[in-house]
Amino acid sequence: MSELRADTISASDGTSPVTLTKQHAAKSWARYGEDSVIADSFNVASTVDSTSVTGSTTVNFTNNMSNGDYPAQGTCNGVTGDRFTVISVQSSSSYNSYTFDGSTRTELPVGAMVNGDLA
């Protein structure tokens, strides 16, 4: 059996990231709390907690998506019951997440992931 060990894999120029072929890795993901403070993330520049809409957070990308038609999903972390996240108002530079407890918007921790093509 062969074994491959590497600390870094780069393109043939030695500095660029490797292009994935026939694979689709997540282009962005984030985990943030009820206060929209990021606990951990990838390709997320910032989050903004809406002061006018309960349970709403805008997530801004570090590197934009090619358009606003990317698939995104979110979950409410660490909670049970009838609690869920809706991803909406997508653009190439950001998306909004809305969290609910039943039919009521409320502040909850979120985990979200985006797939698609970067700009």
ABEGO torsion letter per residue (X at the ends): XBBBBBABBBBAAGABBBBBBGBBBBABBBBBBAAGBBABBBGBABBBBBAABBGBBBBBBABBBABAABBBBBBBBGBBEBBBBBBBGBBAABBBBBBBBEABBBBBBBBBBBBEBBX
